[in-house]
């Protein structure tokens, strides 16, 4: 995945990070694991994060989408939403993830949509609905992230939250 030149960010988010000298689109990624799994972030704001992941290469021995792959997609999308909610001065750190798997998928692309359940000062919780190409729900997940202040050595906020 690497660079996310096609991610749609709200202009106020781009402006906030630019004021700190951070080129958010240039730095933004789903991290090394997301890259290996083919995660692509399509749209990102604190109100909604959308991403896709191929089924191929992310299956278990029976040829079905691996539940852990769904968890990676869910945590990536929820972490991005939490990071954007927290702003450039915060880092989002996942503290709880749960996933319910509804149906198997053998091919194609799955799409995850993360929407906030709670956005507070110290935590953010997102529900992530993952669907197949026919729009059928594959997995429902919930992620809660701790929002903590950026500390020296944390690196760029945009990189830290999504890794």
N, C-alpha and C positions, 0 to 999 in steps of 0.2 A: 504494500500500500504506500509506504513512504510519504511523500508530499501529498497534501490534500488541496490541490489548487482549485478543485471544483466544489468545495464545501461552501454552502450558503450560510454566512454569519450575519446577524443583525448589524447594521452600521454602527450603532452605539457600542456594541461589544468590540468591534474592530477599532473604534476610536479610543476606547478605554485602554486596550493593550498597546496601541500605537503611542499613546501618551507616556507609556512606561518604556518605550523603545523596543517593544516586542512586535514582530511581524507575525501575527497569529496564523494566517493561512500558510506561511512558509514553515512554521514550526509544528503545526498541528499534525498529529498522527494517532493511530490506535495503538501504538507501541509495537515492540518486536513481535509479541505473540499474535496480535491482531494482523500484523503484516504477513506472518507465516500462514495465517488462516484465511487470508483474502478479505478481511473486513474492510469495507469502504463506507466512510461517513458521507452521506448525501446532503444532509441539512443539519444545522446545529444552532440551537438557542437554548436558553434556560427553560423555555416553555415546551420545547419539542426537539428531540434528536432522532434522526432517521438514519439507519445504516443497513447495509446488505452484507451477506456472506454466502459464498457458494457451498452447496452441499458436498460436491465432489472434493475429496481430499480431507473432509471433516466427518468421516463416517466411522462407525464402530464395526466389529466383525460381521454383522448381519447385513451390512450395506446401508444402514439407516443413519441419518444425521445423529452424531454423538451428542448426548445430553450435555457433556462438558463443553462442546462447541457452542451450543445454545447459551450456556452460562457465560462463556467468553464474550459472545456478542452482547448479551444483556449487560454484563458488568462494564463493558466498554461504553455502551450508549448511556447508561445511567451515570457513569463517572464523568462523561463529557458534560451532561446536563448539570450535574452537581458542581463541576468546575466553573461552568459559565454562570451559574447562580451565585457562587461564592465570589466571583470576580478575581481580578488579577492579584489581589493581596492574600488569597486563600488557596490552599491545596485540598483537593477532595481525596479522601482515603476511604476505600470501601471497608465497612465493618460488619455488614450482614448481607448475604445474597441467598435468596431461595428461588427455586424454579419448579414449576409444575409442567410436565411434558404431556401434551394432549394427543399427539399423533405422530407417526413416523413419516419421514420424508426421505426419498431415495435419490432425487436428482433436482437440478435447478438451483434457484437462488432463494434464500429466505430473507425476509425484510423485518427488521426490528424497529419499533417505534417506542421511544421512551417519553413518558409524560410525568410531570411531578405529582406526587401525592402530598408531600410536605416539603416546604422550603423555608427553613429557619435560619437562625444566625450561626448555629453550631452543627446542625445536621441537615441533610437533604435526602428525601426518599423518592425514588422514581419507580413507576410500574413500567415494565417493558413487555410489549406484546409482539411476539415473533410469529409471522405468518408465512405460508408457502406462496408460490406464484399464483395460485387460485384464490388467495385471500383467506384460506382456512387457517385457524389458529393452531400453531404447532407447539408453542410454549408460552406460558405466562410467568414472568419473573418479577421480583421486587428487590431493589438494591437500596440500602441505606449507606450514605457516606458521611463521615466526620469531616467537617470543614475546619481546618486549622490554619493558623497564620503561616505564611511563608517564612522560612528560616534561612539564614545564610547557608549556602551549600545545597539547597533544594533544587537548584537549576531553574530553568524557565518554567513558570506555572503551567503553560500550555503543554509542555512535555510531561511534567510530573503527574498530572491528574489522569492522563490516559494510559499510563504505563502500569 
